[in-house]
């Protein structure tokens, strides 16, 4: 028998592995179940280490809260895109073609504008490193590919653009060799 739903913020959200999406949860006042579990595995359970999904009513250990919610993943991707394309824009003081291309390339990533503020100048590393665990290799390559296309849109690539791309590649775990080969391929296509 599970305990009663206990104290907790009714708007707490977690990623429910049963439902496969973001759901509300409440912490359980574990009562006898918590006492029993804390005796079985005292390092993992205490009287406040259980929560219940308000949708499927499944009970979980609070370790499930360590999994990013879909909303948090979107925010991280949004922030990474702003950092990457914002850095390209800052490296493009007078090149209108590259600016327009960078803004167009950035657009598909900006889905949570209300939640993410502007990225500070030079704050490219942390947002990009944060998405390494969220994005697949293909998705990270696609993000960089869009930045490369924007950088080469003027027909050539400036050293400061290359610097941004290489720096972003390092943060995303993409090799310089891949970046340089894609730049060469894009320049030939231009």
C-alpha positions as CSV (number, residue, x, y, z in Angstrom):
1,X,0.0,0.0,0.0
2,X,1.4,3.4,-1.0
3,X,1.3,6.4,1.3
4,X,-0.9,9.4,0.9
5,X,0.0,12.2,-1.5
6,X,1.9,14.6,0.7
7,X,3.2,18.1,0.7
8,X,4.5,19.4,-2.6
9,X,4.1,22.0,-5.2
10,X,1.3,20.8,-7.6
11,X,3.1,22.4,-10.5
12,X,6.2,20.3,-10.1
13,X,7.1,18.7,-13.4
14,X,9.3,15.7,-14.3
15,X,9.8,13.4,-17.2
16,X,7.6,10.3,-16.6
17,X,9.2,7.2,-18.0
18,X,5.9,5.4,-18.1
19,X,4.0,8.2,-19.9
20,X,7.0,9.2,-22.0
21,X,6.7,12.9,-21.5
22,X,6.6,15.8,-19.1
23,X,4.1,15.3,-16.3
24,X,3.1,16.8,-13.0
25,X,4.1,14.9,-9.8
26,X,3.6,15.1,-6.1
27,X,5.9,13.9,-3.4
28,X,4.6,11.1,-1.3
29,X,4.3,11.0,2.4
30,X,5.7,7.5,2.3
31,X,4.5,6.3,5.6
32,X,4.9,2.5,6.1
33,X,6.1,2.0,2.5
34,X,8.9,4.5,3.0
35,X,9.8,2.9,6.3
36,X,10.0,-0.5,4.7
37,X,12.1,0.8,1.7
38,X,14.4,2.7,3.9
39,X,15.2,-0.5,5.8
40,X,15.7,-2.5,2.6
41,X,18.0,0.1,1.0
42,X,18.8,3.0,3.4
43,X,21.2,4.7,1.0
44,X,18.6,5.0,-1.7
45,X,15.4,5.6,0.2
46,X,14.3,7.8,3.0
47,X,10.9,8.9,4.1
48,X,10.9,11.7,1.5
49,X,12.4,9.9,-1.5
50,X,9.2,8.9,-3.3
51,X,7.0,10.8,-5.8
52,X,3.9,9.9,-7.8
53,X,3.1,10.8,-11.3
54,X,-0.3,12.6,-11.3
55,X,-1.1,11.3,-14.7
56,X,-0.4,7.5,-14.5
57,X,-0.2,7.4,-10.7
58,X,3.0,5.4,-10.8
59,X,5.3,5.7,-7.8
60,X,9.0,6.6,-8.4
61,X,12.2,7.2,-6.5
62,X,13.2,10.9,-6.7
63,X,16.2,9.8,-8.7
64,X,13.8,10.1,-11.7
65,X,14.0,13.9,-11.2
66,X,17.6,13.8,-12.5
67,X,16.3,13.2,-16.1
68,X,15.8,16.4,-18.0
69,X,12.2,17.3,-18.9
70,X,11.4,17.9,-22.6
71,X,10.9,21.5,-21.8
72,X,14.4,21.8,-20.2
73,X,15.9,20.1,-23.3
74,X,14.2,22.6,-25.6
75,X,15.5,25.4,-23.4
76,X,19.0,24.1,-23.6
77,X,18.9,23.6,-27.4
78,X,17.4,27.1,-27.7
79,X,20.2,28.6,-25.6
80,X,22.9,26.7,-27.5
81,X,21.5,28.0,-30.8
82,X,21.4,31.5,-29.5
83,X,25.0,31.2,-28.3
84,X,26.3,29.7,-31.6
85,X,24.4,32.0,-34.0
86,X,24.7,35.0,-31.8
87,X,28.5,34.5,-31.8
88,X,28.4,34.4,-35.6
89,X,26.4,37.6,-35.7
90,X,28.8,39.3,-33.4
91,X,31.7,38.2,-35.6
92,X,29.9,39.7,-38.6
93,X,29.9,43.5,-38.0
94,X,29.4,44.6,-41.7
95,X,28.5,41.5,-43.7
96,X,24.7,41.7,-44.2
97,X,24.5,38.5,-46.2
98,X,26.1,36.5,-43.4
99,X,23.9,38.2,-40.8
100,X,20.7,37.3,-42.7
101,X,21.9,33.8,-43.2
102,X,22.8,33.3,-39.6
103,X,19.4,34.7,-38.5
104,X,17.6,32.3,-40.9
105,X,19.7,29.3,-39.8
106,X,18.9,30.2,-36.1
107,X,15.2,30.4,-36.6
108,X,14.3,26.7,-36.4
109,X,15.9,26.4,-33.0
110,X,14.1,29.3,-31.3
111,X,11.0,27.7,-29.9
112,X,11.1,28.9,-26.3
113,X,11.7,32.6,-26.6
114,X,9.8,33.4,-23.5
115,X,12.0,31.2,-21.3
116,X,15.5,32.0,-22.5
117,X,16.9,35.5,-22.3
118,X,19.7,36.9,-24.4
119,X,23.1,35.1,-24.4
120,X,26.0,37.1,-22.9
121,X,28.8,37.9,-25.3
122,X,31.4,35.1,-25.0
123,X,29.1,32.7,-23.3
124,X,29.2,30.1,-26.0
125,X,30.9,27.2,-24.2
126,X,28.5,26.3,-21.4
127,X,25.3,26.4,-23.5
128,X,26.9,24.3,-26.2
129,X,28.4,21.8,-23.8
130,X,25.0,21.5,-22.1
131,X,23.4,20.1,-25.3
132,X,26.0,17.5,-25.9
133,X,24.1,15.1,-23.8
134,X,20.8,16.2,-25.2
135,X,21.4,16.1,-28.9
136,X,22.5,13.2,-31.1
137,X,25.7,13.4,-33.1
138,X,23.6,14.0,-36.2
139,X,21.7,16.9,-34.6
140,X,24.9,18.5,-33.4
141,X,26.4,18.2,-36.9
142,X,23.2,19.7,-38.4
143,X,23.4,22.7,-36.0
144,X,27.0,23.3,-37.0
145,X,26.2,22.7,-40.7
146,X,23.7,25.5,-40.5
147,X,26.2,27.8,-38.9
148,X,28.7,26.9,-41.7
149,X,26.2,27.6,-44.4
150,X,25.5,31.0,-42.8
151,X,29.3,31.7,-42.5
152,X,30.0,30.9,-46.1
153,X,27.0,32.7,-47.5
154,X,29.1,35.6,-48.6
155,X,31.3,33.3,-50.8
156,X,34.2,33.2,-48.4
157,X,34.7,32.6,-44.7
158,X,36.4,35.1,-42.5
159,X,38.9,34.1,-39.8
160,X,36.6,35.3,-37.0
161,X,33.8,33.1,-38.4
162,X,36.2,30.1,-38.6
163,X,37.2,30.8,-35.0
164,X,33.6,30.8,-33.8
165,X,32.9,27.5,-35.7
166,X,36.0,25.7,-34.4
167,X,35.2,26.9,-30.9
168,X,31.6,25.8,-31.2
169,X,32.8,22.4,-32.6
170,X,35.1,21.8,-29.7
171,X,32.2,22.6,-27.2
172,X,29.9,20.3,-29.2
173,X,32.4,17.5,-29.5
174,X,32.8,17.8,-33.3
175,X,36.2,17.6,-34.9
176,X,38.0,20.5,-36.6
177,X,38.6,18.2,-39.5
178,X,34.8,17.7,-40.0
179,X,34.2,21.5,-39.8
180,X,37.0,22.3,-42.3
181,X,35.8,19.6,-44.7
182,X,32.2,21.0,-44.6
183,X,33.5,24.5,-45.1
184,X,35.5,23.5,-48.2
185,X,32.5,21.6,-49.5
186,X,30.2,24.6,-49.0
187,X,32.6,27.0,-50.6
188,X,32.9,24.8,-53.7
189,X,29.1,24.7,-53.9
190,X,28.9,28.5,-53.7
